[in-house]
Amino acid sequence: MRVAFVVVFGVTGFLLGREAYFSVFSPHFASETMQLVFLIGSPVVGAVLGALLAPLAQALFEGQLSEAEGAMERLTPAEIAGGAVGLVVGLLIAFLIKGIVFELISDVGRAGTYIAIVLYLIVSIFAAYLGARIGAKTRIVPVARGGAGGSTLAVAPKLVDTSAIVDGRIVDILESGFLDGLLVVPRFVLRELQSIADSVDPLKRTRGRRGFDVLTRLQELTILEISERDFTDMAPGNVDARLVRLARELGAKLVTNDYNLNRVAHVEGVAVLNVNELANAVKPVVLPGEELHVAVIREGKEGHQGIGYLEDGTMIVVEHGRRLIGEEADVVVTSVLQTVAGRMIFARPKREGST
């Protein structure tokens, strides 16, 4: 790399020094001796200066290359593909503009040719950069093959937040086939999960470690991508806002159990897959008058009430069921209440004389 930079900058300096002699120094010297000195000295000095500047240029190039590699690692494959397409389109546009620029400036002479070259380089760099940025934001969305008809449908990526990972039910949903496509977990979500796993609270620490087990299971079941995209202009602890912003940029659906994040995402126009809402949607419908068999396990809010649960976690409030605590009993549903937290069933004992 060093030899390549020295050669390129040395040759460039030599050519610039030679051009400087013919354009600047030669007309001002009548003496053949001085002309000979500058004819030899200008290219040599230019070559030496170019070789001395080569290490600085190399260091700058390698620094920018490292930053570019870091930026590429933070991009998704769709963004990289879109950026590459945009880059090619930008260069093609610059190439088409080159003919117009050269035609307008070529009549000025040699100086006009140099100006046209410089303008073409500037336009090419600007067009390539702009095309890459627009292409990366547009993204090439992966296409999934359909069923027997062979139709194609674009499958939006799924952005998974901390609450859905810690909850763990996303694994069962994925295994059942109700969730498909690319799963994306941002790096800042992993940092939040790590802080939970390192908590002094034993319960939080257990939930955090279980979250990493869930991630391992997800990697075995489907394509799980770790997104390095971060937003330095936002507060470090504002994970919800970062998730919503990243979901909008990726065109992804947000998988979460967080009620507040759910509401914010809806306001921002981000599609949400709420695991709690899915669980409530697949619960069997219970109508007043139906009979259920339930174990009464504790006392209710009112002194005479008993509390039991169905297998899916639905809470049943048994009126006059306090004396049935610790027993299993047949109950008759009297009403069903749907709340934000879920569904609550009110019932009374079936046995005569219980009320």
Beta strands, then each sheet from edge to edge (+ up, - down):
strand 1: 143-145
strand 2: 152-154
strand 3: 158-160
strand 4: 183-186
strand 5: 224-227
strand 6: 253-256
strand 7: 272-274
strand 8: 291-299
strand 9: 306-309
strand 10: 315-318
strand 11: 328-339
strand 12: 342-349
sheet 1: 1+ 2-
sheet 2: 5+ 4+ 3+ 6+ 7+
sheet 3: 8+ 9- 10+ 12+ 11- 8+
end
